[in-house]
Amino acid sequence: MMYKEMANLKGGSFEKQVKDIHHRLSAFGEKRHGRTDKQTHSKALSIKRAEMSKSFADYCSNKGLEGKLNEHMNNETVKEFLDYRTQDLAKSSCENYVRASSSMLEGLEKSNVDMLVSKDVFEEKMLEIKEMPDINHIEGRAINEADKLIDDLYEKSYETAVVAQTQLELGFRVSEAFEVVENIDKYYIDGKLIGVIGKGNHEYDAKDITSSLFERIKLVNNLPTQRTYANHLKAYDVSSHDFRYTYVKNEVEKRLELGQEYKQILADISKEINHSREEMTNYYLKRA
């Protein structure tokens, strides 16, 4: 998607560049449809594009990227962003998000914005999604005998098992578990993980980590790709996100046995797994 003599997004900050994205897409829509009544796009589409562009900007900020957003609209970063942003979505929602992202960047390209991302990224991501199992309405997402699964994984791949154990014990999403395992010294302070950033740029509360898991993480040499990790789990008919369901179920059951109130348990666990709404945690529990 690159042409000669194209421009960068305007603005010295990502926030201002996001505003330029909205301006350019609006102007592009008016030109394409021959209308200037500000109705070239639905309100829902405008909101969706605002969310996508801001989410990409937040992702770049969290990775420590600077400069112009469009300079980071390359195959590698866009692919990583799509993997991150769609990891909690249902299959159909993943497809819609990828298509909408492709459409938005195509509009920017035609608005004379320079970028290095190609259509191949979106086509390859769509192929990955089509291979996903359709688990939108499947109950029983929690893993039976999860500890035994971890033991089996250690016999197959040490690194895969460490990531899986990190997800199981701490309730992280797969990308967050990879980040922690790969950069443990960045987050580990006196028996706790501090400063881990989750989805939506929300920081996790400090998390206790067992000394045994910490020592295992320290021995990791070469992490697999997230795709290889997913393939290892697939052999056991498990997805990476099933560890989140398992964490919620285990923690609720454990705290109920201790006599804690369900409402307070739900609120506490929502914070622990970085959910912005308790309803989402309750959704997890109903399907665990």
FISE-85784 format. One record per residue (C-alpha): y, z negated, x negated; residue in three letters; residue number from 1. Coordinates in pm, whole numbers, m for minus. Each point is the difference from the previous one (the first is absolute). Example, Ala and Ser with C-alpha at 12.3 -4.5 7.8 and 13.67 -1.06 7.14 Angstrom:
<baros>
v  w  u  resn  resi
m450  m780  m1230  ALA  1
344  66  m137  SER  2
</baros>
This chain:
<baros>
v  w  u  resn  resi
0  0  0  MET  1
251  72  m276  MET  2
265  268  m15  TYR  3
263  70  m263  LYS  4
352  m136  31  GLU  5
m90  m266  247  MET  6
175  m333  40  ALA  7
m70  m370  m24  ASN  8
51  m240  287  LEU  9
347  m150  7  LYS  10
72  m365  m66  GLY  11
m36  m243  m286  GLY  12
m253  m221  180  SER  13
m323  67  187  PHE  14
167  m136  313  GLU  15
275  263  m16  LYS  16
m252  272  m84  GLN  17
m200  m91  312  VAL  18
318  53  203  LYS  19
40  341  m165  ASP  20
m356  84  103  ILE  21
88  m69  363  HIS  22
317  207  m25  HIS  23
m177  296  m159  ARG  24
m288  0  249  LEU  25
240  m19  293  SER  26
208  288  m138  ALA  27
m316  200  m68  PHE  28
m118  m51  358  GLY  29
333  111  142  GLU  30
0  314  m214  LYS  31
m361  86  84  ARG  32
46  m42  374  HIS  33
355  134  17  GLY  34
125  m313  169  ARG  35
259  m261  m93  THR  36
m47  m239  292  ASP  37
m187  m254  m215  LYS  38
m312  56  212  GLN  39
m201  215  m240  THR  40
m245  m284  m55  HIS  41
m131  m267  233  SER  42
105  m361  m48  LYS  43
m361  m89  m76  ALA  44
m16  259  m280  LEU  45
329  m124  m143  SER  46
m130  m358  m4  ILE  47
m327  115  m157  LYS  48
177  187  m278  ARG  49
229  m294  m63  ALA  50
m304  m224  m40  GLU  51
m178  245  m229  MET  52
295  60  m231  SER  53
82  m370  m24  LYS  54
m365  m86  m56  SER  55
m19  253  m285  PHE  56
322  m140  m149  ALA  57
m138  m355  18  ASP  58
m324  116  m162  TYR  59
191  160  m288  CYS  60
211  m314  m43  SER  61
m309  m222  m14  ASN  62
m146  223  m272  LYS  63
321  m39  m202  GLY  64
100  364  39  LEU  65
367  89  m28  GLU  66
229  302  26  GLY  67
m33  250  282  LYS  68
m263  m36  269  LEU  69
m75  371  m3  ASN  70
m87  m21  m371  GLU  71
m287  m227  103  HIS  72
m115  240  273  MET  73
m273  134  m225  ASN  74
m372  39  59  ASN  75
m105  m324  m167  GLU  76
254  m234  160  THR  77
m19  156  346  VAL  78
m381  m19  m6  LYS  79
12  m366  m105  GLU  80
256  m71  272  PHE  81
m208  169  271  LEU  82
m309  m194  m110  ASP  83
200  m324  15  TYR  84
182  68  325  ARG  85
m301  117  201  THR  86
m256  m252  m120  GLN  87
35  m221  310  ASP  88
28  281  253  LEU  89
m260  140  237  ALA  90
m134  344  m80  LYS  91
220  184  251  SER  92
308  m195  m113  SER  93
m75  94  m362  CYS  94
m10  367  94  GLU  95
328  m23  191  ASN  96
174  m182  m285  TYR  97
m110  254  m261  VAL  98
108  294  217  ARG  99
336  m164  71  ALA  100
53  m70  m370  SER  101
m77  359  m90  SER  102
239  126  266  SER  103
278  m230  m118  MET  104
m28  109  m363  LEU  105
m18  364  105  GLU  106
326  m49  188  GLY  107
159  m152  m310  LEU  108
m122  288  m213  GLU  109
160  247  240  LYS  110
315  m212  m13  SER  111
30  86  m371  ASN  112
m143  m326  m138  VAL  113
m190  32  m327  ASP  114
m353  m152  m5  MET  115
m331  56  m176  LEU  116
m250  m82  274  VAL  117
m234  274  119  SER  118
m177  55  332  LYS  119
m331  m63  m176  ASP  120
69  m374  5  VAL  121
18  m6  379  PHE  122
m295  236  46  GLU  123
m219  m211  m230  GLU  124
105  m319  177  LYS  125
m85  154  338  MET  126
m347  89  m132  LEU  127
m47  m361  m110  GLU  128
103  m125  343  ILE  129
m238  237  180  LYS  130
m285  m155  m199  GLU  131
97  m349  115  MET  132
m228  m163  260  PRO  133
161  m29  341  ASP  134
16  m379  23  ILE  135
293  m41  236  ASN  136
m201  m187  261  HIS  137
m292  m135  m198  ILE  138
m54  m374  34  GLU  139
m162  m216  m263  GLY  140
215  105  m295  ARG  141
m64  m325  m187  ALA  142
m268  35  m269  ILE  143
m326  m186  51  ASN  144
m118  m181  m313  GLU  145
313  100  m187  ALA  146
m88  m220  m299  ASP  147
m333  181  m38  LYS  148
185  332  13  LEU  149
225  m116  m285  ILE  150
m308  m98  m205  ASP  151
m154  344  61  ASP  152
323  170  m104  LEU  153
5  m193  m328  TYR  154
m337  156  m82  GLU  155
141  347  71  LYS  156
355  m17  m139  SER  157
173  m305  m144  TYR  158
350  133  68  GLU  159
m79  99  358  THR  160
m144  m344  65  ALA  161
308  m175  m139  VAL  162
232  199  227  VAL  163
m227  m70  299  ALA  164
m13  m371  m81  GLN  165
379  m5  m31  THR  166
31  157  344  GLN  167
m256  m236  151  LEU  168
140  m324  m143  GLU  169
371  81  32  LEU  170
21  235  296  GLY  171
187  274  m185  PHE  172
18  364  104  ARG  173
m179  228  m244  VAL  174
316  120  m178  SER  175
120  m359  m37  GLU  176
m333  m110  m143  ALA  177
10  285  m253  PHE  178
356  m95  m96  GLU  179
m91  m366  m54  VAL  180
m318  72  m197  VAL  181
177  255  m219  GLU  182
303  m224  m64  ASN  183
m139  m352  32  ILE  184
228  m146  m269  ASP  185
302  117  198  LYS  186
m94  m207  305  TYR  187
m209  m293  m127  TYR  188
183  m331  m47  ILE  189
m181  m336  m13  ASP  190
m287  86  230  GLY  191
207  204  245  LYS  192
91  363  57  LEU  193
376  28  44  ILE  194
221  297  81  GLY  195
m260  241  140  VAL  196
172  261  219  ILE  197
m178  119  311  GLY  198
48  269  259  LYS  199
355  48  125  GLY  200
139  m158  m319  ASN  201
m97  m348  126  HIS  202
m82  m249  m274  GLU  203
m310  m212  40  TYR  204
29  m376  m8  ASP  205
m148  m151  m315  ALA  206
m381  20  15  LYS  207
m251  m232  m162  ASP  208
m257  183  m210  ILE  209
m322  m157  m125  THR  210
m49  m32  m373  SER  211
m328  192  25  SER  212
166  303  162  LEU  213
288  m16  m247  PHE  214
m242  2  m295  GLU  215
m188  294  148  ARG  216
322  195  46  ILE  217
95  m66  m362  LYS  218
m321  173  m112  LEU  219
76  324  184  VAL  220
41  292  m241  ASN  221
24  319  200  ASN  222
59  4  375  LEU  223
m158  276  209  PRO  224
222  221  213  THR  225
48  m113  357  GLN  226
m210  296  111  ARG  227
m289  m105  m226  THR  228
37  m355  127  TYR  229
m21  125  359  ALA  230
m311  204  m84  ASN  231
m169  m305  m153  HIS  232
66  m197  319  LEU  233
m106  289  220  LYS  234
m350  m28  m144  ALA  235
m18  m337  178  TYR  236
160  134  320  ASP  237
315  m202  m72  VAL  238
367  100  m28  SER  239
256  m176  m217  SER  240
194  m118  304  HIS  241
m308  m178  135  ASP  242
71  m272  m257  PHE  243
327  m78  183  ARG  244
m188  m44  327  TYR  245
m255  m217  m178  THR  246
271  m217  m155  TYR  247
164  m58  339  VAL  248
m330  m85  173  LYS  249
m115  m234  m277  ASN  250
330  m185  m22  GLU  251
34  m44  377  VAL  252
m355  m133  32  GLU  253
45  m235  m296  LYS  254
326  m146  130  ARG  255
m126  m38  356  LEU  256
m286  m208  m140  GLU  257
262  m218  m169  LEU  258
158  m65  339  GLY  259
316  205  m44  GLN  260
167  157  305  GLU  261
m68  370  52  TYR  262
368  88  51  LYS  263
96  m160  m331  GLN  264
m298  159  m175  ILE  265
109  343  122  LEU  266
356  m56  m121  ALA  267
m115  m122  m341  ASP  268
m248  282  m59  ILE  269
254  260  112  SER  270
224  m115  m283  LYS  271
m287  m12  m246  GLU  272
m102  363  58  ILE  273
359  122  25  ASN  274
2  100  366  HIS  275
346  18  155  SER  276
m143  m75  346  ARG  277
m263  m252  105  GLU  278
m120  253  260  GLU  279
m132  218  m282  MET  280
m202  m289  m145  THR  281
m137  m73  345  ASN  282
m95  369  26  TYR  283
m192  m34  m325  TYR  284
m179  m309  125  LEU  285
m109  165  326  LYS  286
m157  283  m199  ARG  287
m150  m213  m274  ALA  288
</baros>
